[in-house]
């Protein structure tokens, strides 16, 4: 799904297998956000090839967090020069809770910190948003007013906090921070994309009203 000249979304449509939405920032420096499960990666690879993007064209993979349905497919890039990055807290979380139960290696080339990430002529704001997982991050693209939200907030929903490392109070704080951004395009890790500031503001309000007392 082409959203703009520089932005593609690959929403996961299956109702029988869990996987995440993936996103491509397509410019001279190409960034893939959340490549998903390894055993389901062929579908994303075919979607990339349909827009003339080969795996070796991807310069950087950003993982919003390290749950396998978001990051496991980095294995498909292991023989390439593609860089991989996550938040350092999330890497320690991976080593403690994930690596022993899932047979895949994760060796980030560098760690993200909160602040501006410059990649070629692209500038992205990295926002540390714990709650769903300790080192979860969201990516805000100011020039497009687009928020890559990972599993922090969805259309009429929020990320789980019952997995190891989850924390309801942290998730509420993270969502509160995101709600202050000027967003025209909310790109969640699962489910439908939300377009338009009015709809996005309404969704933040609905999530707070329905979910915050439960977290």
Number of C-alpha atoms within 10 A of each C-alpha: 11 12 9 11 9 13 16 18 18 17 20 19 14 8 7 6 8 13 24 23 24 23 24 21 20 17 13 14 14 20 23 20 25 29 29 26 21 18 11 16 18 13 12 20 15 13 15 16 12 10 11 10 16 12 16 11 16 21 17 19 22 24 27 30 29 23 22 21 20 26 25 24 21 26 16 14 15 14 8 13 13 19 18 23 20 25 26 17 18 24 21 13 20 20 12 11 14 17 16 10 7 12 8 16 13 18 13 18 11 12 14 21 17 14 12 16 14 10 14 10 8 17 14 18 18 20 22 21 29 27 28 28 28 23 24 27 30 27 24 25 19 16 9 14 15 20 22 24 23 27 25 27 27 22 19 16 18 22 18 17 19 13 11 13 15 17 18 20 13 18 26 23 14 22 21 15 13 20 15 10 15 16 23 19 21 24 27 25 28 23 16 16 17 18 14 12 16 11 16 20 17 12 20 21 14 15 19 18 11 11 14 15 9 8 15
